[in-house]
């Protein structure tokens, strides 16, 4: 089968297409014929060697969707030919940038017939991260919510989910064109990365900041929080928060700061949330955002595009059959 491996740590050019033996499903597993795989920041970090105890030669990819081709011992044959989504818990060892992936049956989420494989992976990890950020923030009806990095894979989901909960959403993004798209997804206002309005007036203060960027500007934006304001961090695309943020949080305004990681969410809770989210999408209440679909063998191009910026939503790799 075709697969992509990280031949050595470094840039996107280190993603190499190879021929690899097709895996066999073990007990309690199924073999999925992959149709689509998601491309995310975590894949790029793995490729660069930023995580410990990972050696080159692995196949990246933490999420995929496709059709069950084989079942292992102890697995109900009713799963055969089912369309499914899965996050591979040990993606660094047996990732999803491949034609086939063996995965534990208890990691599968059935796909509604109206959701394509590409749409499923455009949601996947991103929408799960967004959902648990929203839950942590405990957003209330009418609160002013700022989403930083609103055009990214997690950001476009945060905008939609926060708006569904009755928040007045301000989307922070890089251009008027992206701002227009975010307004159509449910944002009420849009600002640039420095906080200047991109479409009409924007709030001067916020109750909640949902942040996928962090970096030095988080300190500036935290100064715009109302008393009892909350910052929930879901990513550090712009670098780590500055050390001075700790002092700002102690500024006698009862501010709170928290970080959400899907690694801290139990598998059954993740799967339950995904089933609920897929149902929302099937009813037309949430929109998957696909930036571009590329062939599996163009994984290096996908990573280059991701790291160049300008991606709106999610890049998806497609397995041609």
Residue pairs with C-beta under 8 A, 6 or more apart in sequence:
1 19
1 20
1 21
1 22
1 98
1 99
1 100
2 17
2 18
2 19
2 20
2 98
2 99
2 296
2 297
2 319
3 17
3 18
3 19
3 20
3 59
3 97
3 98
3 99
4 15
4 16
4 17
4 18
4 59
4 60
4 61
4 97
4 98
4 296
4 297
4 299
5 15
5 16
5 18
5 20
5 56
5 57
5 58
5 59
6 14
6 15
6 16
6 46
6 47
6 56
6 57
6 58
6 59
6 60
7 14
7 15
7 16
7 56
7 57
8 14
8 56
9 47
9 48
9 49
9 56
10 47
10 48
10 49
11 48
12 47
12 299
12 300
12 301
12 302
12 303
12 304
12 307
13 300
14 47
14 56
14 300
15 47
15 60
15 97
15 299
15 300
15 303
17 296
17 297
17 299
20 59
20 98
22 31
22 99
22 100
23 31
23 94
23 100
23 101
23 102
24 31
24 70
24 72
24 102
25 31
25 70
25 71
25 72
25 75
25 102
26 72
26 73
26 102
27 72
27 73
27 74
28 72
28 73
28 74
28 75
28 104
28 105
28 106
29 71
29 72
29 75
29 102
29 103
29 104
29 105
30 68
30 69
30 70
30 71
30 72
30 75
30 79
30 84
30 102
30 103
30 105
30 108
31 68
31 69
31 70
31 71
31 72
31 100
31 101
31 102
32 64
32 66
32 67
32 68
32 69
32 84
32 86
32 100
32 101
32 102
32 103
33 66
33 67
33 68
33 69
33 99
33 100
33 319
33 321
34 64
34 65
34 66
34 96
34 98
34 99
34 100
34 101
34 319
35 64
35 65
35 66
35 67
35 117
35 118
35 318
35 319
35 321
36 64
36 65
36 66
36 116
36 117
36 118
36 120
36 121
36 293
36 316
36 317
36 318
36 319
37 61
37 63
37 64
37 96
37 97
37 98
37 121
37 296
37 316
37 317
37 319
38 61
38 62
38 63
38 64
38 96
38 121
38 122
38 124
38 125
38 126
38 314
38 315
38 316
38 317
39 299
39 302
39 303
39 306
39 314
39 315
39 316
39 317
40 62
40 63
40 125
40 126
40 153
40 306
40 314
41 153
41 235
41 237
41 306
42 62
42 125
43 60
43 61
43 62
43 95
43 97
43 303
44 303
44 306
44 307
45 51
46 54
46 58
46 60
46 91
46 92
47 60
47 303
49 56
51 92
54 92
58 92
58 93
58 95
59 94
59 95
59 96
59 97
59 98
60 91
60 92
60 95
60 96
60 97
60 299
61 88
61 91
61 95
61 96
61 97
61 98
61 317
62 87
62 88
62 91
62 95
62 96
62 125
63 85
63 86
63 87
63 88
63 96
63 121
63 124
63 125
64 85
64 86
64 88
64 96
64 101
64 121
65 83
65 84
65 85
65 86
65 111
65 117
65 118
65 120
65 121
65 124
66 83
66 84
66 101
66 117
66 319
67 81
67 82
67 83
67 84
68 79
68 80
68 81
68 82
68 84
68 108
69 80
69 100
70 80
71 77
71 79
71 80
71 105
72 102
72 105
75 105
79 105
79 108
82 108
82 110
83 110
83 111
83 113
83 117
84 108
84 109
84 110
84 111
85 108
85 109
85 111
85 117
85 120
85 121
85 124
85 274
85 278
86 101
86 103
86 107
86 108
86 109
87 107
87 124
87 125
87 270
88 94
88 95
88 96
88 101
88 103
88 107
89 104
89 107
89 267
94 101
94 102
95 101
97 296
97 299
97 317
98 296
99 296
99 319
106 267
107 267
107 271
109 271
109 274
109 275
109 278
111 117
111 120
111 278
112 278
112 279
112 281
112 282
114 281
114 282
115 278
115 281
115 282
115 288
118 290
118 293
118 316
118 318
119 281
119 288
119 290
120 278
120 288
121 314
121 316
122 153
122 288
122 289
122 290
122 313
122 314
122 316
123 157
123 277
123 278
123 281
123 286
123 288
124 274
124 314
125 262
126 153
126 154
126 156
126 157
126 314
127 157
127 161
127 274
127 277
127 286
128 262
128 265
128 270
128 273
128 274
128 277
129 154
129 157
129 234
129 235
129 260
129 262
130 154
130 157
130 158
130 161
130 234
131 157
131 161
131 273
131 277
132 260
132 262
132 265
132 273
133 154
133 158
133 210
133 232
133 234
133 260
134 158
134 161
134 162
134 165
134 210
136 232
136 258
136 260
137 145
137 208
137 210
137 230
137 232
138 230
139 145
139 162
139 165
139 166
139 167
139 208
140 166
140 167
140 207
141 165
141 166
141 167
142 166
142 167
142 168
143 167
143 168
143 207
143 208
144 167
144 168
144 170
144 203
144 205
144 206
144 207
144 208
144 226
145 162
145 167
145 168
145 169
145 170
145 206
145 207
145 208
145 209
145 210
146 169
146 170
146 172
146 191
146 203
146 206
146 208
146 209
146 210
146 221
146 224
147 155
147 158
147 159
147 162
147 169
147 170
147 171
147 172
147 187
147 210
147 211
147 212
148 155
148 172
148 209
148 210
148 211
148 212
148 213
148 217
148 218
148 221
149 155
149 172
149 173
149 211
149 212
149 213
149 235
149 237
149 238
150 156
150 158
150 159
150 171
150 172
150 173
150 178
150 182
150 187
150 190
151 171
151 173
151 174
151 178
151 181
151 182
151 311
151 312
151 313
152 212
152 235
152 237
152 311
152 313
153 289
153 311
153 313
153 314
154 212
154 234
154 235
155 171
155 173
155 212
156 182
156 185
156 289
156 312
156 313
157 286
157 289
158 210
158 212
158 234
159 169
159 171
159 182
159 185
159 186
159 187
160 185
160 186
160 286
160 287
161 286
162 169
162 186
162 210
163 169
163 185
163 186
163 187
163 188
164 186
164 285
164 286
167 208
168 188
168 189
168 203
169 186
169 187
169 188
169 189
170 187
170 188
170 189
170 190
170 191
170 202
170 203
170 206
171 179
171 182
171 183
171 187
171 189
171 190
171 191
172 190
172 191
172 192
172 193
172 195
172 213
173 179
173 182
173 190
173 191
173 192
173 193
173 198
174 192
174 193
174 309
174 310
175 198
176 198
176 199
178 312
179 187
179 190
179 198
179 199
180 190
180 199
181 312
182 190
183 190
183 199
185 287
185 289
189 197
189 199
189 200
189 201
189 202
189 203
190 197
190 198
190 199
190 202
191 197
191 198
191 202
192 198
193 217
194 217
194 220
195 202
195 220
195 221
195 224
204 224
205 224
205 225
205 226
206 221
206 224
206 225
206 226
206 229
207 225
207 226
207 228
207 229
207 230
208 229
208 230
208 231
208 232
209 218
209 221
209 222
209 225
209 229
209 230
209 231
209 232
210 232
210 234
211 218
211 221
211 231
211 232
211 233
211 234
211 235
212 233
212 234
212 235
212 237
213 235
213 236
213 237
213 238
214 233
214 235
214 236
214 237
214 238
214 239
214 240
214 241
215 236
215 237
215 238
215 239
215 240
215 241
216 238
216 239
216 242
217 238
218 231
218 238
218 241
218 242
218 245
219 241
219 242
219 244
219 245
219 248
222 229
222 231
222 245
222 248
222 249
222 255
223 248
225 231
225 253
225 255
226 253
227 253
227 254
228 253
228 254
228 255
228 256
229 253
229 255
229 256
230 255
230 256
230 257
230 258
231 255
231 256
231 257
231 258
232 258
232 259
232 260
233 241
233 257
233 258
233 259
233 260
234 259
234 260
245 257
248 255
249 255
249 256
249 257
262 270
277 286
280 286
281 287
281 288
288 313
289 312
289 313
289 314
290 313
290 314
290 315
290 316
291 305
291 311
291 312
291 313
291 314
291 315
292 302
292 305
292 311
292 315
292 316
293 315
293 316
293 317
293 318
294 301
294 302
294 315
294 316
294 317
294 318
295 317
295 318
295 320
296 317
296 318
296 319
296 320
298 317
299 317
302 315
302 317
305 311
305 315
306 315
